[in-house]
Amino acid sequence: MVLITLSAVLGFTDPAAAAEAARTAAGHLRQAGHRVTLTYAIMNLVTAMVLLGDWDAAAEELTQVVDSGGLVGIEHFAAFGGWLAALRGDAAAAEALLAGMPALRVSESPQDQAVISVAEAFAAAAGRPQDALRCARATLAHAGALGLRHEALRWAWPLAARSAYELDDTAAARELLSQLDSHPPGHLAPMLRAERDLAHARLAARNGDPAATELFAAAISRLREHSTPYHLAHGLLAHAQHLRRAGDHQAAVAAIGEARDIAQRLRCDPLLDRAASLGPAKTQARISTNSAPIQMPRRHSRQAVETSMIIAAGSVMIPAFEA
């Protein structure tokens, strides 16, 4: 259990180290035959892989779980599979996986409900921003029980903020910002602080605020340091839109190109489509043959890890199963 707890804590600050701890724990638990704790380890491993941008490895891990047969009946794996399929824009696969979770559907656990609603939010993200916003806010409604450091909520908030912007729903955008502003800085995951910066930059740009350029630059810098490749790519595309409106077409093309490259590595069709819609950087292929994880900065420090262990241990997306 020490390695599982360590992987949970490191997931906030150093996903690479979290993945290694979870992988080691899973190896030991497979040998020992501990089904329930093995589930925790695999969920932590998949979560860390998604954070790192190693989506192919995350999908392979989930496939191995299904093929092995040792963890049959644990519906959270289907929820994670549906979430990953939705991230990649495979609506049919996402809907099929999310439809097959009868026990989770009737569960009254806030964690179970958050797992479902965040997956549904991403399933709606491509083309249905109103539904994406509704489902993401349903996930965020569990903040009181789970805390904003919970993995489902850390992914739901950026999607809600982006959907509100796409819908030009300024009221929703400000309500979402208020939700984060009501928490002391130390109680917000670095990823959410970076997304809050991006949301402020988008609002400033929409309102014609001259400070928008500086705000975007600061937000992109923080996303590089503290967020995921997926979220960085979305931030780059938002920045590109602002740069183009400001007349800096060369910088806009560079931002679009970087976002496109990330999208190809993730094999994320919604991101590729968004990059292509902004042009002129051309999307060369919707499927990349290079599936190596995207390199992001290592974000942990001794102080950060110790602080996370005190205030955040156990708040990752780990289901509470019965043996």
ABEGO torsion letter per residue (X at the ends): XAAAAAAAAAAAABAAAAAAAAAAAAAAAAAAGBAAAAAAAAAAAAAAAAAAGBAAAAAAAAAAAAAAGAABGBAAAAAAAAAAAAAAGBAAAAAAAAAABAAAAABABAAAAAAAAAAAAAAAABGBAAAAAAAAAAAAAAAAAAEAABAAAAAAAAAAAAAAAAAGBAAAAAAAAAAAAABBAAABBAAAAAAAAAAAAAAAAAAGBAAAAAAAAAAAAAAAAABBAAAAAAAAAAAAAAAAAAGBAAAAAAAAAAAAAAAAAAGBAAAAAAAAAAOABBBABABBABABBBBBBBABBAAAAAAAAAAABGABBBBBBBX
